[in-house]
Amino acid sequence: MKDYSEALRCYQTAEFMCPVRVAPLEGMLNVYLAMNNTTKVDSIRTIIQNKDIKVPSSTIVEIKRNRRRPIQSELPFLAHNIIFYRIITPV
């Protein structure tokens, strides 16, 4: 089951909790790609490209490099192969 709204809510919460991290933005971008929402994809992609990096790492470099590709090549692949991570909070 693809619960895009729940995935977005979790990624937005993660982004709010730790705004310097790029991973939540990458997750939101993947969800918007799966939803074919190109407006939001372009918006998140711009935020990722303009984000100041506090601690450089190979992961961050790879995320920024991958986000420069045109959307058309990404949509068919990601729409069927996206993985959502659910944030589990203690009760």
C-alpha positions in Angstrom: 0.0 0.0 0.0 1.4 3.4 -1.0 0.5 5.9 1.7 2.0 9.1 0.2 0.5 11.5 2.7 1.8 9.5 5.7 5.3 9.3 4.1 5.3 13.0 3.5 4.2 13.7 7.0 7.0 11.6 8.4 9.6 13.2 6.2 8.3 16.7 7.0 8.5 15.9 10.7 12.1 14.7 10.3 13.0 17.8 8.4 11.4 20.0 11.1 13.3 18.1 13.8 16.7 18.3 12.1 16.7 21.0 9.4 20.4 20.6 8.5 19.9 17.0 7.3 19.4 16.4 3.6 18.0 12.9 3.9 14.4 14.0 4.8 14.4 16.3 1.7 15.6 13.4 -0.4 12.7 11.3 1.0 10.2 14.0 0.2 11.6 14.3 -3.3 11.2 10.6 -3.9 7.6 10.7 -2.7 6.8 13.6 -5.0 8.5 11.7 -7.9 6.3 8.7 -7.2 3.2 11.0 -7.2 4.4 12.6 -10.5 4.2 16.0 -8.8 6.9 17.8 -10.9 6.3 21.2 -9.4 7.1 19.9 -5.9 10.0 17.9 -7.3 11.6 21.0 -8.8 11.0 22.9 -5.6 12.6 20.2 -3.4 15.4 19.7 -5.9 16.3 23.4 -5.7 16.3 23.4 -1.9 18.6 20.4 -1.9 21.0 22.1 -4.4 21.1 25.3 -2.4 21.4 23.7 1.1 24.5 24.6 3.0 26.4 21.5 4.1 27.8 21.5 7.6 29.6 18.2 7.4 30.6 17.2 3.9 30.3 13.5 3.2 30.2 11.2 0.2 26.5 10.6 0.8 25.7 14.3 0.5 27.8 14.7 -2.6 26.0 11.7 -4.2 22.6 13.1 -3.3 23.4 16.5 -4.8 24.9 14.9 -7.9 21.9 12.6 -8.4 19.4 15.5 -8.1 20.8 17.2 -11.1 19.4 14.6 -13.5 16.3 15.5 -15.5 13.0 14.3 -14.0 11.8 12.5 -17.1 14.5 9.8 -16.7 13.6 9.3 -13.0 9.8 9.0 -13.0 9.4 5.6 -14.6 11.9 3.9 -12.3 11.0 5.6 -9.0 7.2 5.4 -9.5 7.4 1.6 -9.2 10.4 1.1 -7.0 10.1 3.6 -4.2 10.7 2.6 -0.6 9.1 4.6 2.2 10.5 4.6 5.6 8.0 5.0 8.4 9.1 6.7 11.6 8.1 4.6 14.5 7.6 6.6 17.7 7.4 5.0 21.2 4.0 4.9 22.8 
